[in-house]
Amino acid sequence: MNRVAVLGSANADLVVEVPRRPAGGETLLGSDLHVFAGGKGANQAAAAARSGASTSFHACVGRDENGEVVRSRLVEAGVAVEGIVTVDRPTGTALILVTPDGENSIVVSPGANQALDVGHAEATADQWSNADVLVLNLETPRETVERVAAMAAERGVRVLLNAAPAEQVSSVTLAVCDPLVVNEHEARALLEDDGNSSFARLAERFLDLGVRSVVITLGAAGALYGDRNGIDTVPSFRVPVVDTTGAGDAFVGATACELAAGTPLRDAVAFASAVAALSVQRMGAQSSYPDRRQVEAWLAERG
């Protein structure tokens, strides 16, 4: 038990701190450039491993320095990287602006992530189908995600889909999500909601569509989760915020780790919320993720 496989994106994160977001046509002076290993998939794998899961990562990177950085940082986090394939495209890159309140604006150039096609996913099925939980996100081609989700369900592997960036997926794919993890904006986009529905109502709509369980992250307001047993919330932790980059991925990876160990959804969400809270207090994505002992010690201090 407690085996997590992540099939998804790997990026180099190019981070600049700015006083505010620039207006159209405006030039701002920012901080020195920070380069971190990132990408939703790689971040989620690092978070799962640091949370205590036996974790493997399956992705495509380029024949460049950034690809080597991605590999080395994941190895440092304890992730098995044999599933990373090198292709003739540049490693994905994320351009990130961070404002003084810790919020960020991100533009992603997918690069090698687009090479993670259906053929590659099918060919590597034996590498990821022995997991207890398979984590997917939408920074790789949607057709690959949908095919892998179906294959995983056929093999009895629990599927956690982080539907980010927000993109419509088929009802067949939604029906195998256990859970579907989205933030408040992604939830409304997927359901084409006008902004007037409560988050509890959004969760109900996802469940009505056949989703087995759902988690909607709400930032400082905590997280809402729901399954056939009902809908409830987990409060957030009040902490000083330095950089929110990768906090959602930390949450996803930690959730996957707990679910793979057989932890109930509520407790998994509570633990993942603590991991995310610790991550936002440091710069970067993977570089900010705590290990399990740090999380448990922090929770113990808070009583």
C-alpha positions in Angstrom: 0.0 0.0 0.0 0.8 3.7 -0.2 2.1 3.6 -3.8 1.5 6.7 -5.9 2.1 7.1 -9.6 2.0 10.5 -11.3 1.6 10.9 -15.1 1.9 14.5 -16.0 3.9 17.6 -16.8 7.5 18.7 -15.9 8.6 22.3 -16.2 11.4 24.7 -15.4 9.8 27.5 -13.3 11.3 30.9 -14.1 10.2 33.2 -11.2 10.5 37.0 -10.9 9.2 38.9 -7.9 7.4 42.1 -9.0 5.8 45.0 -7.1 2.5 44.4 -9.0 1.2 42.8 -12.1 2.1 44.9 -15.2 -0.6 46.6 -17.3 -0.8 46.0 -21.0 2.3 47.5 -22.7 3.9 48.3 -19.4 7.5 47.3 -18.4 8.3 46.7 -14.7 11.6 46.0 -13.0 11.6 42.9 -11.0 13.9 40.8 -8.8 16.7 38.6 -9.9 15.5 35.5 -11.8 14.9 32.4 -9.7 14.9 29.0 -11.5 13.1 26.1 -9.8 12.0 22.7 -10.9 8.2 22.7 -11.4 5.3 21.5 -13.6 2.1 20.3 -12.0 3.0 16.6 -12.5 6.5 16.9 -11.1 5.3 19.0 -8.2 2.6 16.6 -7.3 5.1 13.7 -7.4 7.5 15.5 -5.2 4.8 16.3 -2.7 3.5 12.7 -2.6 7.0 11.4 -2.0 7.9 13.9 0.7 4.6 13.1 2.3 5.7 9.4 2.6 4.4 7.6 -0.5 6.4 5.3 -2.7 6.1 7.5 -5.8 7.0 7.2 -9.5 6.8 9.9 -12.1 6.0 9.4 -15.8 6.6 12.3 -18.2 8.6 13.8 -21.1 11.4 16.3 -20.9 13.8 17.8 -23.4 17.5 17.1 -24.1 18.5 20.2 -22.2 19.7 21.5 -18.8 16.2 22.1 -17.6 15.4 18.4 -18.1 18.3 17.4 -16.0 17.3 19.8 -13.3 13.8 18.3 -13.2 15.2 14.8 -12.8 17.7 15.7 -10.2 15.2 17.6 -8.0 12.8 14.7 -8.1 15.5 12.2 -7.1 16.3 14.5 -4.2 12.6 14.3 -3.2 12.7 10.5 -3.3 10.7 10.0 -6.6 11.5 7.2 -8.9 12.3 8.8 -12.3 12.7 5.8 -14.6 9.4 6.8 -16.2 10.8 10.1 -17.5 11.5 10.0 -21.3 13.8 12.4 -23.1 12.4 13.8 -26.4 13.5 16.2 -29.1 11.5 19.2 -27.7 12.5 21.7 -25.1 11.5 20.9 -21.5 8.3 22.7 -20.6 8.8 26.2 -19.1 6.6 28.3 -16.8 7.0 32.1 -16.6 5.9 33.2 -13.1 5.4 36.6 -11.7 5.0 36.8 -7.9 3.6 39.9 -6.2 4.3 41.0 -2.6 1.1 39.3 -1.3 2.5 35.9 -2.5 0.0 35.6 -5.4 1.3 34.6 -8.8 0.5 34.9 -12.5 1.7 32.1 -14.7 2.2 31.4 -18.4 3.2 27.9 -19.4 5.1 26.9 -22.6 4.3 23.1 -22.7 7.2 22.0 -24.9 8.1 18.3 -24.2 4.9 17.9 -22.2 3.0 17.8 -25.4 5.0 14.7 -26.4 3.3 12.6 -23.7 0.9 11.1 -26.1 -1.5 8.1 -26.0 1.1 5.7 -27.5 3.6 6.6 -24.8 1.1 6.2 -22.0 -0.1 2.8 -23.3 3.5 1.6 -23.7 4.3 2.4 -20.1 1.1 1.1 -18.5 3.0 -1.7 -16.7 5.1 1.0 -15.0 2.2 2.9 -13.5 -0.7 0.4 -13.2 0.6 -1.2 -10.0 0.0 2.0 -8.0 -2.7 2.4 -5.4 -3.5 5.9 -6.7 -2.7 7.4 -10.1 -2.5 11.2 -10.3 -3.3 13.0 -13.6 -3.5 16.7 -14.5 -4.4 18.7 -17.7 -0.9 20.2 -18.4 -0.5 17.2 -20.8 -2.7 16.3 -23.8 -6.3 15.7 -22.8 -6.6 12.6 -25.0 -3.7 11.1 -23.1 -5.3 11.9 -19.7 -8.6 10.4 -20.7 -7.1 7.2 -22.1 -4.9 6.7 -19.1 -7.8 7.3 -16.7 -9.9 4.7 -18.5 -7.0 2.2 -18.4 -6.3 2.8 -14.8 -10.0 2.3 -13.9 -10.0 -1.0 -15.8 -7.0 -2.2 -13.8 -8.5 -1.2 -10.4 -6.2 1.8 -9.9 -7.8 4.7 -8.0 -7.7 7.9 -10.2 -7.1 11.4 -8.8 -7.6 13.9 -11.6 -6.5 17.5 -10.9 -8.5 19.2 -13.7 -6.0 22.1 -14.1 -5.7 24.1 -16.1 -9.4 24.0 -16.5 -10.5 22.1 -19.6 -13.6 20.1 -20.4 -13.2 16.4 -20.0 -15.7 13.6 -21.0 -18.4 12.3 -18.7 -16.7 8.9 -18.9 -13.5 10.4 -17.4 -15.4 12.2 -14.7 -17.0 9.0 -13.7 -13.7 7.4 -12.7 -12.4 10.4 -10.7 -12.0 9.5 -7.0 -11.4 12.3 -6.3 -11.7 15.1 -8.8 -9.6 18.0 -7.4 -10.2 21.5 -8.6 -9.9 25.0 -7.2 -12.9 27.4 -7.1 -12.2 28.9 -10.5 -11.7 25.5 -12.2 -14.9 24.2 -10.6 -17.0 27.0 -12.1 -15.3 26.7 -15.5 -15.9 22.9 -15.7 -19.5 23.3 -14.8 -20.0 26.5 -16.8 -21.4 28.1 -13.7 -22.3 31.8 -13.7 -20.7 32.4 -10.3 -24.0 32.3 -8.3 -23.9 28.7 -7.1 -22.5 27.9 -3.7 -19.4 25.6 -3.6 -21.6 23.0 -1.9 -23.9 23.1 -4.8 -21.0 22.8 -7.3 -19.8 19.7 -5.4 -23.4 18.3 -5.7 -23.4 18.9 -9.4 -20.1 17.1 -9.8 -21.4 14.1 -7.9 -24.6 14.2 -10.0 -22.4 13.9 -13.1 -21.0 10.7 -11.7 -17.8 11.8 -10.1 -17.0 9.4 -7.2 -15.6 12.0 -4.9 -14.7 15.7 -5.3 -12.5 18.2 -3.5 -12.7 21.9 -4.2 -9.9 24.0 -2.8 -10.8 27.5 -1.6 -7.5 29.1 -0.7 -7.7 30.9 2.6 -11.2 29.6 3.0 -10.1 26.0 3.3 -11.4 23.1 1.2 -14.7 21.5 0.5 -15.0 17.8 -0.1 -17.9 15.5 -1.0 -18.7 11.8 -1.8 -21.7 9.5 -1.4 -21.6 10.1 2.3 -22.2 13.8 2.1 -20.4 17.2 1.7 -18.3 18.9 4.3 -15.4 21.4 4.7 -11.9 21.5 6.2 -10.7 24.9 7.5 -7.5 26.4 6.3 -4.4 27.3 8.4 -3.7 30.9 9.0 0.0 31.4 8.0 2.2 34.2 6.6 2.3 33.8 2.8 5.5 34.2 0.8 4.8 32.5 -2.5 1.7 30.4 -3.4 3.4 28.8 -6.5 2.8 25.1 -6.4 0.6 25.1 -3.3 -2.2 23.4 -5.1 0.2 20.8 -6.4 1.5 20.2 -2.8 -2.2 19.7 -1.8 -2.8 17.2 -4.6 0.4 15.2 -4.0 -0.2 15.0 -0.2 -3.9 14.0 -0.8 -2.8 11.2 -3.1 -0.3 9.9 -0.5 -2.9 9.7 2.2 -5.5 8.1 0.0 -3.0 5.5 -1.2 -2.5 4.6 2.5 -6.2 4.0 2.9 -6.8 7.3 4.8 -10.5 8.6 4.7 -11.0 11.5 2.4 -11.6 14.1 5.1 -8.4 13.2 6.9 -6.5 13.2 3.7 -7.8 16.7 2.9 -6.9 17.9 6.4 -3.3 16.6 6.1 -2.9 18.0 2.6 -4.1 21.4 3.8 -1.3 21.4 6.3 1.3 20.5 3.6 0.0 23.3 1.4 0.1 25.8 4.4 3.7 25.0 5.0 4.6 25.3 1.3 3.3 28.9 0.9 5.8 30.1 3.6 8.8 29.6 1.3 9.7 30.6 -2.3 9.3 28.1 -5.2 7.2 25.0 -5.7 9.1 21.7 -5.0 11.7 23.6 -3.0 9.1 24.7 -0.5 7.6 21.3 0.2 8.0 19.8 3.7 8.6 16.2 4.5 6.2 14.2 6.6 8.1 14.6 9.9 8.1 18.4 9.5 4.3 18.4 8.8 3.5 16.2 11.8 5.8 18.2 14.1 4.1 21.5 12.9 0.6 20.0 13.5 1.7 18.8 17.0 2.9 22.3 17.9 -0.5 23.8 16.9 -2.2 21.3 19.1 
